[in-house]
Amino acid sequence: MVRVVQGEVLDVVVDIRPDSPTYGEHLSIVLSGTNYKQLFVPKGFAHGYVVLTDTAIFAYKCDTYYHKMSEAGIRWDDAQLNIDWILPHSTLILSEKDKDLPYFGAHQKYE
């Protein structure tokens, strides 16, 4: 479960369940400290976001402890997924880890 306490983010989930009829499809929603919306991200979905305001406080409620070896990801600019991140790509600040993620089609199976 994710929500924004302060500020505004575009939150995106991608269905990575290989046997799902919506495999590879995504949903985007703006979460903010003023619209009070929350998003449940079930197992089998990739999750990412971009901060739309100068700052944001983003809160997660997780069903298990963080485990670094289970960490995975998909490139934010994957053409196959065609996600509209709202902001100009030239203005986005990415972590080194996010810059090195594989494209969606490069994955055989997600867990």
Summary of the structure (lengths in Angstrom):
residues: 111
radius of gyration: 14.1
end to end distance: 18.5
largest distance: 39.3
contacts: 251
relative contact order: 0.25
helix: 12%
strand: 30%
